[in-house]
């Protein structure tokens, strides 16, 4: 938990200097230099809680600067300018650094060090959050805890039970195009409600 003396800027400074996944790793160390990517403010009412930065984001240092980000902003109904206004929208993945690739060429899961060391402290330092978009299973399991279902599809299908505090979504990656085609209710039913909520919080 964040102490009363610690401000969010000082906490973010600590996080951006973090080297736990290299110096005190849980398992194999991060295969490259850490570059934590997140955005947060004490005034944000809306948050995007995702998985971990991809390689493009690792290079840019700015979250969702990739095709997944384009689709996510479309889902939310926001402009680039609105999305990157950290006074209004916090963007905090479960793992702050690009975790590297697995043997099949896909991104590895978020590093476990991040949530253990930082997540509760961050949540405590952002008292004005009203709604969080939980992008992917890792964020859903951490924030929904026992209320998360066995599969991502079941959790997203149960979105009405979590809203308006949380909106559970799949990852906006092209890899989920097949999932989106099989589950048209996501775009037809969930997204209009999400966009309405986002617009209300950004006013």
Secondary structure, 3 states (H helix, E strand, C coil): CCCCCCCHHHHHHHHHCCCHHHHCCCCCCCCCCCCCCCECCCCCCEEEECCECCHHHHHHCCCCCCHHHHHHHHHHCCCHHHHCCCCCEEECCCECCCCCECCCCCECCCCHHHHHHHHHHHHHCCCCCCEEEEECHHHHHHHHHHHCCCCHHHHHHCHHHHCCCEEEECCCCHHHHHHHHHCCHHHHHHHHHHHHHHHHHHC
